Amino acid sequence: MIGDKAYDSDRHRERLRSRGIKLIAPHRRNRTRPKTQDGRELRRYKRRWTVERSIAWIGGFRRLLIRWERDPRHYEAFLYIACALIALRKL
């Protein structure tokens, strides 16, 4: 699981570890205990913004945000159109 600094809690990490989930989150600046992860794991955290940004761009299309389409095929078609328009804007 990838989270932000708000998830940095040793108790929270232990609870997730007991369920077999590995938490990847940067440590807070005021942390008093030693760090539990190195920089290699945090590389995944640095790339997480691309997914969040892409979802935010798709949220800019009102038709997809409100989901007026009843047929899932129509919704998927508009999703593809939105992705194509986003890609064209970034050229």
Buried (B, 14 or more C-beta within 10 A) or exposed (E): EBBEEEBBBEEBBEEBEEEEEEBBBBBEEEBEEEEBBEEEBBEEBEEEEEEEEEEEBBEEBEBBEEEEBEEEEEBEEBBEEBBEBBEEEEE
